[in-house]
Amino acid sequence: MTFRFPPLRHIACAAALATCGSAFAQMQTLTPEQQHFHAIYKELVEINTTHSVGSTTQAVQAMQAVLLKAGFGKDEMQIIEPFPRKGNLVLRWKGTGAKRPMLLMAHIDVVEAKREDWKTDPFKLQESDGYFTARGSIDDKAMASAFVSVLAQLKQEGFKPTRDIIMALTADEERGDVESNGAMWLLKNKPELLQAEFGINEGGGGELRNGKPNLHRVQIAEKLYTTYEFELRDVGGHSSLPTITNPIYGMSEALARLGAYRFPVMLAEVTKTYFSRTAPLMSGQLAEDMRAVGNGSTDPAVIDRLSKTPLYNAQLRTTCTATMVNAGHAENALPQSAKAVVNCRMLPFDDPDNVEKQLKQVITNNGANDKITMRQFAKPTRSPVSPLQGDMFSTIETLTREMWPGVPVIPFMSTGATDSRFARNAGIPMYGVSGLFFDPADLRTHGLDERVEIPRLYDSREFILKLVKKLAS
């Protein structure tokens, strides 16, 4: 589930396509390292790793073979398959011990893709019009392939890391908090394999504006995920004899209250930093409002203006929204029940119990409709915010200035979920960063014809190479 952020501004796709095609046309012949990366990327993308019919075990076996050929020993890697077809690869490249280990984490499972819905076969890498197109071309096989390629290159160059470099290619991230989620399973059952000073994962990404890099987001926190089901039941009856206890009406009124409700604003350092660093990219009232929040203001007028943009609203507060409804059983009968599913994304520094209390009060109208029952599907996984200080973040800023002069690094809290939450809970500060830039109007992860601009992918690989080498030198 990568790069989950809405655009700051929408950009015309045509302009982005023209820029991409021009950039690709100017590319020289691929270097040997880029050719090797391309081969790894193509092989990994074309291995089906969906939950329904795919196998992450097959994928990690292929990546293990690449690393063995590069010079890593069998004793430096292990494939762990706690569930059939759900294999994970963990590599530990021993360093001098001068520094604590670093973790490179990427999931290699992908969401489902139906051939009949796509323009091309989603499990055959397409190279046309300046794009790589395939399921997983971004999420998250771009990063996984880069990690494998980078480590293979450094090994063959004779690089001697000052710290252990741990790479974990994991299963079932796309399925959430299931038992077979590789990152969750490893950190629960074999935590010693992944313990590190910090880690790099998906969750961040750069944004293009008018075809040029505009900002580089780094995920240092993510919202908590949980879902509730509300149900209102009645005895039903014949539709010719309407009653005031019709559960569809009662549930509709409850959802209307939820739609109008806003959870309280809660600012933290990550929120203020996000707005203060984004403000210079904006103009007029929006820039002023961002600067105000960056300075800690919760002025109602400022908050109201920012809250009109879904991205900014989600950064300011916990959100709960109705995502599914189901009611009635026959067109000529009064409904016997009405159900609604409400998905919540809680701020990592909010209190889940307090959020649940507020949600129940809104839905039941402070208990006036106490016939509405509430069921939580799963408890949210809390995780701390990764620190902005230290070598990791300063190195990201340094490399961003080198590769994309003038592009600001903006720490942010993603509204979606990644496996970083499990690592953070295990005491490993995680940073979602890739050096991969996108046109926000053409972001297709989890969607049809998932694709990435070819030159941007090679730039991302170069960024990751420099980042790993600098952090391990």
Secondary structure, 3 states (H helix, E strand, C coil): CCCCCCCCCCCCHHHHHHHHHHHHHCCCCCCHHHHHHHHHHHHHHCCCCCCCCCCHHHHHHHHHHHHHHHCCCHHHEEEECCCCCCCEEEEEECCCCCCCCEEEEEECCCCCCCHHHCCCCCCCCEEECCEEECCCCCCCHHHHHHHHHHHHHHHHCCCCCCCCEEEEEECCHHHCCCCCCHHHHHHHHCHHHCCCCEEEECCCEEEEECCEEEEEEEEEEECEEEEEEEEEECCCEECCCCCCCCHHHHHHHHHHHHHHCCCCECCCHHHHHHHHHHHHHCCHHHHHHHHHHHCCCCCHHHHHHHHCCHHHHHHHECEEEEEEEEECCCCCEECCEEEEEEEEEECCCCCHHHHHHHHHHHHCCCCCCCCCEEEECCCCCCCCCCCCCCHHHHHHHHHHHHHCCCCCEEEEEECCCCCHHHHHHCCCCEEECCCCEECHHHCCCCCCCCEEEHHHHHHHHHHHHHHHHHHCC
